[in-house]
Amino acid sequence: MIRKTIIAVALAALTVTTAACNTVDGLGDDIKSVGRAGKRAID
């Protein structure tokens, strides 16, 4: 049951990520953004 839930969440995240960035450049920007947000949260 937990495994199915994890797989469903991972697929949903992948779908949202794919829809959010239409190009490889957009994906890079999204990754940078997540890195910056993580750094701000830690600081």
Secondary structure, 3 states (H helix, E strand, C coil): CHHHHHHHHHHHHHHHHHHHCCCHHHHHHHHHHHHHHHHHHHC
